[in-house]
Amino acid sequence: MLEGIDREASHVSARGLGLVHARITAADALVGREVEIEGVRGVACGIELDGALRIRTSDGTIRRVVSGEVT
């Protein structure tokens, strides 16, 4: 299992999330949930190919957040 994780991490580091994005999306526990991160509050809409979290704010704007602690 650890070898598989290491292989995936190396691939993502070298080439981005492209090939593993579908699996990440299927396992994303935040989609549709209210979240707050770095002062941005809204509903999580998924993860982009570059790893950014998409959040739909109360005014309908989609914000991208690339780092921070999600609550």
Backbone as CSV, one residue per row, in Angstrom:
resi,resn,N_x,N_y,N_z,CA_x,CA_y,CA_z,C_x,C_y,C_z
1,MET,0.823,-1.181,0.000,0.000,0.000,0.000,0.878,1.261,0.000
2,LEU,1.902,1.271,0.838,2.784,2.436,0.903,3.517,2.662,-0.412
3,GLU,3.887,1.577,-1.088,4.535,1.730,-2.392,3.580,2.390,-3.384
4,GLY,2.301,2.023,-3.328,1.302,2.624,-4.210,1.136,4.104,-3.938
5,ILE,1.088,4.469,-2.663,0.972,5.881,-2.293,2.197,6.654,-2.755
6,ASP,3.359,6.076,-2.557,4.603,6.724,-2.981,4.619,6.917,-4.495
7,ARG,4.176,5.918,-5.241,4.126,6.001,-6.699,3.165,7.107,-7.135
8,GLU,1.978,7.163,-6.513,0.998,8.203,-6.851,1.543,9.587,-6.513
9,ALA,2.168,9.729,-5.344,2.712,11.027,-4.931,3.803,11.482,-5.887
10,SER,4.635,10.578,-6.319,5.693,10.923,-7.269,5.095,11.352,-8.597
11,HIS,4.058,10.642,-9.032,3.406,10.986,-10.294,2.768,12.373,-10.203
12,VAL,2.040,12.641,-9.129,1.384,13.934,-8.961,2.412,15.045,-8.895
13,SER,3.497,14.801,-8.185,4.546,15.805,-8.068,5.136,16.144,-9.437
14,ALA,5.305,15.147,-10.273,5.923,15.355,-11.578,4.951,15.864,-12.638
15,ARG,3.682,15.388,-12.584,2.767,15.664,-13.694,1.445,16.304,-13.299
16,GLY,1.214,16.540,-12.029,-0.062,17.118,-11.611,-1.113,16.040,-11.336
17,LEU,-2.321,16.479,-11.037,-3.382,15.571,-10.615,-4.117,14.867,-11.751
18,GLY,-3.815,15.196,-12.996,-4.562,14.695,-14.144,-5.047,13.260,-14.046
19,LEU,-4.163,12.298,-13.902,-4.543,10.891,-13.934,-5.215,10.405,-12.656
20,VAL,-4.993,11.061,-11.543,-5.614,10.621,-10.293,-6.788,11.514,-9.890
21,HIS,-7.069,12.545,-10.686,-8.119,13.505,-10.337,-9.479,12.834,-10.171
22,ALA,-9.834,11.899,-11.025,-11.131,11.220,-10.931,-11.260,10.472,-9.611
23,ARG,-10.200,9.823,-9.173,-10.250,9.095,-7.889,-10.345,10.067,-6.720
24,ILE,-9.628,11.178,-6.805,-9.706,12.181,-5.746,-11.112,12.754,-5.674
25,THR,-11.694,13.058,-6.825,-13.036,13.615,-6.887,-14.050,12.644,-6.292
26,ALA,-13.922,11.370,-6.606,-14.856,10.366,-6.099,-14.774,10.227,-4.574
27,ALA,-13.601,10.502,-4.015,-13.406,10.347,-2.573,-13.519,11.664,-1.809
28,ASP,-13.823,12.758,-2.495,-13.847,14.081,-1.871,-15.026,14.210,-0.895
29,ALA,-14.723,14.217,0.388,-15.759,14.274,1.428,-16.272,15.690,1.671
30,LEU,-15.648,16.693,1.081,-16.067,18.074,1.322,-17.119,18.580,0.334
31,VAL,-17.245,17.965,-0.825,-18.170,18.454,-1.849,-19.580,18.582,-1.270
32,GLY,-20.147,19.780,-1.460,-21.502,20.046,-0.984,-21.602,20.457,0.471
33,ARG,-20.488,20.474,1.169,-20.491,20.844,2.584,-20.063,22.291,2.772
34,GLU,-20.614,22.923,3.789,-20.228,24.290,4.153,-18.820,24.242,4.738
35,VAL,-17.947,25.103,4.209,-16.564,25.145,4.667,-16.125,26.591,4.853
36,GLU,-15.066,26.750,5.608,-14.392,28.045,5.714,-12.911,27.771,5.687
37,ILE,-12.194,28.559,4.879,-10.753,28.414,4.759,-10.153,29.768,4.406
38,GLU,-9.174,30.181,5.186,-8.485,31.456,4.945,-9.462,32.621,4.755
39,GLY,-10.510,32.661,5.555,-11.467,33.755,5.506,-12.516,33.639,4.412
40,VAL,-12.448,32.580,3.613,-13.442,32.347,2.560,-14.441,31.324,3.088
41,ARG,-15.730,31.692,3.078,-16.777,30.796,3.564,-17.744,30.501,2.425
42,GLY,-18.152,29.237,2.316,-19.100,28.848,1.291,-19.241,27.341,1.225
43,VAL,-19.698,26.848,0.086,-19.911,25.415,-0.116,-18.801,24.883,-1.015
44,ALA,-18.159,23.808,-0.558,-17.080,23.200,-1.337,-17.638,22.613,-2.623
45,CYS,-16.957,22.895,-3.734,-17.408,22.447,-5.060,-16.434,21.487,-5.718
46,GLY,-15.390,21.101,-5.030,-14.452,20.138,-5.598,-13.038,20.661,-5.667
47,ILE,-12.178,19.812,-6.214,-10.753,20.102,-6.302,-10.377,20.219,-7.770
48,GLU,-9.647,21.264,-8.108,-9.202,21.478,-9.487,-7.957,20.642,-9.774
49,LEU,-7.599,20.560,-11.031,-6.428,19.767,-11.434,-5.136,20.237,-10.800
50,ASP,-5.067,21.515,-10.436,-3.848,22.011,-9.792,-3.894,21.857,-8.278
51,GLY,-4.957,21.255,-7.747,-5.077,21.008,-6.316,-5.850,22.059,-5.555
52,ALA,-6.253,23.144,-6.193,-7.005,24.208,-5.522,-8.410,23.717,-5.167
53,LEU,-8.893,24.129,-4.011,-10.258,23.833,-3.587,-11.176,24.917,-4.135
54,ARG,-12.254,24.521,-4.805,-13.247,25.478,-5.302,-14.329,25.622,-4.244
55,ILE,-14.670,26.886,-3.936,-15.708,27.193,-2.955,-16.692,28.170,-3.583
56,ARG,-17.988,27.833,-3.518,-19.031,28.745,-3.997,-19.483,29.578,-2.799
57,THR,-19.266,30.892,-2.877,-19.638,31.782,-1.780,-21.135,32.095,-1.844
58,SER,-21.643,32.782,-0.833,-23.077,33.064,-0.745,-23.598,33.903,-1.908
59,ASP,-22.725,34.679,-2.554,-23.167,35.475,-3.702,-23.019,34.718,-5.035
60,GLY,-22.646,33.444,-4.959,-22.541,32.614,-6.154,-21.186,32.598,-6.815
61,THR,-20.265,33.397,-6.308,-18.913,33.452,-6.857,-18.153,32.173,-6.510
62,ILE,-17.401,31.652,-7.483,-16.526,30.515,-7.216,-15.142,31.060,-6.890
63,ARG,-14.661,30.717,-5.705,-13.323,31.138,-5.268,-12.409,29.913,-5.256
64,ARG,-11.163,30.126,-5.596,-10.146,29.086,-5.539,-9.279,29.327,-4.317
65,VAL,-9.066,28.302,-3.540,-8.196,28.419,-2.377,-7.122,27.337,-2.523
66,VAL,-5.856,27.755,-2.437,-4.770,26.822,-2.687,-4.085,26.302,-1.428
67,SER,-4.327,26.945,-0.283,-3.742,26.428,0.952,-4.495,26.962,2.154
68,GLY,-4.382,26.270,3.244,-5.011,26.694,4.487,-5.723,25.565,5.173
69,GLU,-6.197,25.834,6.352,-6.911,24.838,7.162,-8.416,24.973,6.937
70,VAL,-9.043,23.888,6.531,-10.479,23.872,6.262,-11.236,23.547,7.542
71,THR,-12.247,24.375,7.832,-13.131,24.065,8.965,-14.556,24.034,8.469
